[in-house]
């Protein structure tokens, strides 16, 4: 198990990534319970490492995130739903036509 403590950000992402991919073909668990801050660079390190580990036949999972890291993970892991803008295309065409004097 890899324990990430403190900040997982631009300054620590390479160390996190290197630790996660050090053993090829392994099942890697990352404990984020001691992580106090994570930004998109830290999240990118985890997801990039996950892709590499999975390509080598292993798995990478993380657990224990709290506070701000949990909030970030919740935001980026939210299910993607198509956004529908009813009538948006019609309104846009009307604005474009109006700006052309049509």
PyMOL commands that place a pseudoatom at each C-alpha (Angstrom):
pseudoatom trace, name=CA, resn=UNK, resi=1, chain=A, elem=C, hetatm=0, pos=[0.000, 0.000, 0.000]
pseudoatom trace, name=CA, resn=UNK, resi=2, chain=A, elem=C, hetatm=0, pos=[1.195, 3.475, -0.891]
pseudoatom trace, name=CA, resn=UNK, resi=3, chain=A, elem=C, hetatm=0, pos=[0.385, 6.165, 1.652]
pseudoatom trace, name=CA, resn=UNK, resi=4, chain=A, elem=C, hetatm=0, pos=[0.203, 9.725, 0.356]
pseudoatom trace, name=CA, resn=UNK, resi=5, chain=A, elem=C, hetatm=0, pos=[0.455, 12.320, 3.106]
pseudoatom trace, name=CA, resn=UNK, resi=6, chain=A, elem=C, hetatm=0, pos=[0.310, 16.090, 2.928]
pseudoatom trace, name=CA, resn=UNK, resi=7, chain=A, elem=C, hetatm=0, pos=[-0.245, 17.789, -0.409]
pseudoatom trace, name=CA, resn=UNK, resi=8, chain=A, elem=C, hetatm=0, pos=[-0.645, 15.903, -3.677]
pseudoatom trace, name=CA, resn=UNK, resi=9, chain=A, elem=C, hetatm=0, pos=[-0.030, 18.638, -6.201]
pseudoatom trace, name=CA, resn=UNK, resi=10, chain=A, elem=C, hetatm=0, pos=[2.362, 19.794, -8.909]
pseudoatom trace, name=CA, resn=UNK, resi=11, chain=A, elem=C, hetatm=0, pos=[5.385, 19.510, -6.628]
pseudoatom trace, name=CA, resn=UNK, resi=12, chain=A, elem=C, hetatm=0, pos=[4.628, 15.945, -5.497]
pseudoatom trace, name=CA, resn=UNK, resi=13, chain=A, elem=C, hetatm=0, pos=[2.892, 14.413, -8.509]
pseudoatom trace, name=CA, resn=UNK, resi=14, chain=A, elem=C, hetatm=0, pos=[6.023, 12.827, -10.008]
pseudoatom trace, name=CA, resn=UNK, resi=15, chain=A, elem=C, hetatm=0, pos=[6.861, 11.030, -6.760]
pseudoatom trace, name=CA, resn=UNK, resi=16, chain=A, elem=C, hetatm=0, pos=[3.302, 9.758, -6.475]
pseudoatom trace, name=CA, resn=UNK, resi=17, chain=A, elem=C, hetatm=0, pos=[3.270, 8.559, -10.075]
pseudoatom trace, name=CA, resn=UNK, resi=18, chain=A, elem=C, hetatm=0, pos=[6.681, 6.858, -9.742]
pseudoatom trace, name=CA, resn=UNK, resi=19, chain=A, elem=C, hetatm=0, pos=[5.625, 5.046, -6.568]
pseudoatom trace, name=CA, resn=UNK, resi=20, chain=A, elem=C, hetatm=0, pos=[2.400, 3.841, -8.172]
pseudoatom trace, name=CA, resn=UNK, resi=21, chain=A, elem=C, hetatm=0, pos=[4.013, 2.409, -11.309]
pseudoatom trace, name=CA, resn=UNK, resi=22, chain=A, elem=C, hetatm=0, pos=[7.144, 0.996, -9.635]
pseudoatom trace, name=CA, resn=UNK, resi=23, chain=A, elem=C, hetatm=0, pos=[5.801, -2.574, -9.636]
pseudoatom trace, name=CA, resn=UNK, resi=24, chain=A, elem=C, hetatm=0, pos=[4.429, -3.650, -12.989]
pseudoatom trace, name=CA, resn=UNK, resi=25, chain=A, elem=C, hetatm=0, pos=[1.541, -6.074, -13.118]
pseudoatom trace, name=CA, resn=UNK, resi=26, chain=A, elem=C, hetatm=0, pos=[0.737, -5.514, -9.455]
pseudoatom trace, name=CA, resn=UNK, resi=27, chain=A, elem=C, hetatm=0, pos=[-2.422, -4.549, -7.657]
pseudoatom trace, name=CA, resn=UNK, resi=28, chain=A, elem=C, hetatm=0, pos=[-1.649, -1.139, -6.177]
pseudoatom trace, name=CA, resn=UNK, resi=29, chain=A, elem=C, hetatm=0, pos=[-3.620, 0.443, -3.352]
pseudoatom trace, name=CA, resn=UNK, resi=30, chain=A, elem=C, hetatm=0, pos=[-3.185, 4.117, -2.547]
pseudoatom trace, name=CA, resn=UNK, resi=31, chain=A, elem=C, hetatm=0, pos=[-4.210, 5.384, 0.879]
pseudoatom trace, name=CA, resn=UNK, resi=32, chain=A, elem=C, hetatm=0, pos=[-5.261, 9.042, 0.725]
pseudoatom trace, name=CA, resn=UNK, resi=33, chain=A, elem=C, hetatm=0, pos=[-6.434, 9.333, 4.346]
pseudoatom trace, name=CA, resn=UNK, resi=34, chain=A, elem=C, hetatm=0, pos=[-3.404, 11.483, 5.258]
pseudoatom trace, name=CA, resn=UNK, resi=35, chain=A, elem=C, hetatm=0, pos=[-3.646, 13.617, 2.103]
pseudoatom trace, name=CA, resn=UNK, resi=36, chain=A, elem=C, hetatm=0, pos=[-4.625, 17.140, 3.099]
pseudoatom trace, name=CA, resn=UNK, resi=37, chain=A, elem=C, hetatm=0, pos=[-4.761, 18.751, -0.349]
pseudoatom trace, name=CA, resn=UNK, resi=38, chain=A, elem=C, hetatm=0, pos=[-5.026, 17.522, -3.930]
pseudoatom trace, name=CA, resn=UNK, resi=39, chain=A, elem=C, hetatm=0, pos=[-5.231, 19.554, -7.124]
pseudoatom trace, name=CA, resn=UNK, resi=40, chain=A, elem=C, hetatm=0, pos=[-5.670, 18.519, -10.741]
pseudoatom trace, name=CA, resn=UNK, resi=41, chain=A, elem=C, hetatm=0, pos=[-1.945, 17.700, -11.050]
pseudoatom trace, name=CA, resn=UNK, resi=42, chain=A, elem=C, hetatm=0, pos=[-2.257, 15.201, -8.208]
pseudoatom trace, name=CA, resn=UNK, resi=43, chain=A, elem=C, hetatm=0, pos=[-5.428, 13.733, -9.661]
pseudoatom trace, name=CA, resn=UNK, resi=44, chain=A, elem=C, hetatm=0, pos=[-3.712, 13.446, -13.034]
pseudoatom trace, name=CA, resn=UNK, resi=45, chain=A, elem=C, hetatm=0, pos=[-0.812, 11.559, -11.442]
pseudoatom trace, name=CA, resn=UNK, resi=46, chain=A, elem=C, hetatm=0, pos=[-3.250, 9.018, -9.995]
pseudoatom trace, name=CA, resn=UNK, resi=47, chain=A, elem=C, hetatm=0, pos=[-5.273, 8.540, -13.156]
pseudoatom trace, name=CA, resn=UNK, resi=48, chain=A, elem=C, hetatm=0, pos=[-2.222, 8.357, -15.412]
pseudoatom trace, name=CA, resn=UNK, resi=49, chain=A, elem=C, hetatm=0, pos=[-0.628, 5.818, -13.073]
pseudoatom trace, name=CA, resn=UNK, resi=50, chain=A, elem=C, hetatm=0, pos=[-3.890, 3.843, -13.073]
pseudoatom trace, name=CA, resn=UNK, resi=51, chain=A, elem=C, hetatm=0, pos=[-3.825, 3.598, -16.881]
pseudoatom trace, name=CA, resn=UNK, resi=52, chain=A, elem=C, hetatm=0, pos=[-0.188, 2.444, -16.858]
pseudoatom trace, name=CA, resn=UNK, resi=53, chain=A, elem=C, hetatm=0, pos=[-0.764, -0.131, -14.115]
pseudoatom trace, name=CA, resn=UNK, resi=54, chain=A, elem=C, hetatm=0, pos=[-3.869, -1.471, -15.872]
pseudoatom trace, name=CA, resn=UNK, resi=55, chain=A, elem=C, hetatm=0, pos=[-2.006, -1.693, -19.185]
pseudoatom trace, name=CA, resn=UNK, resi=56, chain=A, elem=C, hetatm=0, pos=[0.519, -3.904, -17.385]
pseudoatom trace, name=CA, resn=UNK, resi=57, chain=A, elem=C, hetatm=0, pos=[-2.233, -6.198, -16.089]
pseudoatom trace, name=CA, resn=UNK, resi=58, chain=A, elem=C, hetatm=0, pos=[-2.619, -4.773, -12.597]
pseudoatom trace, name=CA, resn=UNK, resi=59, chain=A, elem=C, hetatm=0, pos=[-5.119, -2.567, -10.843]
pseudoatom trace, name=CA, resn=UNK, resi=60, chain=A, elem=C, hetatm=0, pos=[-4.754, 0.731, -9.031]
pseudoatom trace, name=CA, resn=UNK, resi=61, chain=A, elem=C, hetatm=0, pos=[-7.321, 1.858, -6.489]
pseudoatom trace, name=CA, resn=UNK, resi=62, chain=A, elem=C, hetatm=0, pos=[-7.374, 4.668, -3.980]
pseudoatom trace, name=CA, resn=UNK, resi=63, chain=A, elem=C, hetatm=0, pos=[-9.244, 4.945, -0.725]
pseudoatom trace, name=CA, resn=UNK, resi=64, chain=A, elem=C, hetatm=0, pos=[-9.625, 6.997, 2.407]
pseudoatom trace, name=CA, resn=UNK, resi=65, chain=A, elem=C, hetatm=0, pos=[-9.787, 10.472, 0.902]
pseudoatom trace, name=CA, resn=UNK, resi=66, chain=A, elem=C, hetatm=0, pos=[-11.362, 13.099, 3.110]
pseudoatom trace, name=CA, resn=UNK, resi=67, chain=A, elem=C, hetatm=0, pos=[-11.857, 16.851, 3.071]
pseudoatom trace, name=CA, resn=UNK, resi=68, chain=A, elem=C, hetatm=0, pos=[-10.735, 18.686, -0.041]
pseudoatom trace, name=CA, resn=UNK, resi=69, chain=A, elem=C, hetatm=0, pos=[-9.245, 15.606, -1.773]
pseudoatom trace, name=CA, resn=UNK, resi=70, chain=A, elem=C, hetatm=0, pos=[-12.591, 13.815, -1.378]
pseudoatom trace, name=CA, resn=UNK, resi=71, chain=A, elem=C, hetatm=0, pos=[-14.388, 16.844, -2.776]
pseudoatom trace, name=CA, resn=UNK, resi=72, chain=A, elem=C, hetatm=0, pos=[-12.117, 16.932, -5.841]
pseudoatom trace, name=CA, resn=UNK, resi=73, chain=A, elem=C, hetatm=0, pos=[-12.512, 13.204, -6.436]
pseudoatom trace, name=CA, resn=UNK, resi=74, chain=A, elem=C, hetatm=0, pos=[-16.270, 13.564, -6.115]
pseudoatom trace, name=CA, resn=UNK, resi=75, chain=A, elem=C, hetatm=0, pos=[-16.334, 16.348, -8.677]
pseudoatom trace, name=CA, resn=UNK, resi=76, chain=A, elem=C, hetatm=0, pos=[-14.179, 14.658, -11.297]
pseudoatom trace, name=CA, resn=UNK, resi=77, chain=A, elem=C, hetatm=0, pos=[-15.715, 11.231, -10.793]
pseudoatom trace, name=CA, resn=UNK, resi=78, chain=A, elem=C, hetatm=0, pos=[-19.273, 12.519, -11.168]
pseudoatom trace, name=CA, resn=UNK, resi=79, chain=A, elem=C, hetatm=0, pos=[-21.198, 10.657, -13.855]
pseudoatom trace, name=CA, resn=UNK, resi=80, chain=A, elem=C, hetatm=0, pos=[-21.124, 12.445, -17.159]
pseudoatom trace, name=CA, resn=UNK, resi=81, chain=A, elem=C, hetatm=0, pos=[-24.587, 13.192, -18.450]
pseudoatom trace, name=CA, resn=UNK, resi=82, chain=A, elem=C, hetatm=0, pos=[-25.345, 14.855, -21.745]
pseudoatom trace, name=CA, resn=UNK, resi=83, chain=A, elem=C, hetatm=0, pos=[-26.419, 18.436, -21.255]
pseudoatom trace, name=CA, resn=UNK, resi=84, chain=A, elem=C, hetatm=0, pos=[-29.414, 19.400, -23.309]
pseudoatom trace, name=CA, resn=UNK, resi=85, chain=A, elem=C, hetatm=0, pos=[-30.079, 22.977, -24.155]
pseudoatom trace, name=CA, resn=UNK, resi=86, chain=A, elem=C, hetatm=0, pos=[-33.647, 22.947, -25.434]
pseudoatom trace, name=CA, resn=UNK, resi=87, chain=A, elem=C, hetatm=0, pos=[-34.066, 25.546, -28.128]
pseudoatom trace, name=CA, resn=UNK, resi=88, chain=A, elem=C, hetatm=0, pos=[-30.459, 26.724, -27.871]
pseudoatom trace, name=CA, resn=UNK, resi=89, chain=A, elem=C, hetatm=0, pos=[-29.697, 26.095, -31.546]
pseudoatom trace, name=CA, resn=UNK, resi=90, chain=A, elem=C, hetatm=0, pos=[-32.799, 27.969, -32.646]
pseudoatom trace, name=CA, resn=UNK, resi=91, chain=A, elem=C, hetatm=0, pos=[-31.957, 30.949, -30.410]
pseudoatom trace, name=CA, resn=UNK, resi=92, chain=A, elem=C, hetatm=0, pos=[-28.348, 30.954, -31.626]
pseudoatom trace, name=CA, resn=UNK, resi=93, chain=A, elem=C, hetatm=0, pos=[-29.433, 30.959, -35.272]
pseudoatom trace, name=CA, resn=UNK, resi=94, chain=A, elem=C, hetatm=0, pos=[-31.742, 33.867, -34.527]
pseudoatom trace, name=CA, resn=UNK, resi=95, chain=A, elem=C, hetatm=0, pos=[-28.937, 35.873, -32.879]
pseudoatom trace, name=CA, resn=UNK, resi=96, chain=A, elem=C, hetatm=0, pos=[-26.532, 35.121, -35.737]
pseudoatom trace, name=CA, resn=UNK, resi=97, chain=A, elem=C, hetatm=0, pos=[-29.173, 36.068, -38.328]
pseudoatom trace, name=CA, resn=UNK, resi=98, chain=A, elem=C, hetatm=0, pos=[-29.894, 39.297, -36.440]
pseudoatom trace, name=CA, resn=UNK, resi=99, chain=A, elem=C, hetatm=0, pos=[-26.222, 40.265, -36.356]
pseudoatom trace, name=CA, resn=UNK, resi=100, chain=A, elem=C, hetatm=0, pos=[-26.033, 39.808, -40.126]
pseudoatom trace, name=CA, resn=UNK, resi=101, chain=A, elem=C, hetatm=0, pos=[-29.075, 41.997, -40.688]
pseudoatom trace, name=CA, resn=UNK, resi=102, chain=A, elem=C, hetatm=0, pos=[-31.171, 39.102, -42.010]
for i in range(1, 102): cmd.bond("trace and resi %d" % i, "trace and resi %d" % (i + 1))
show_as sticks, trace
zoom trace
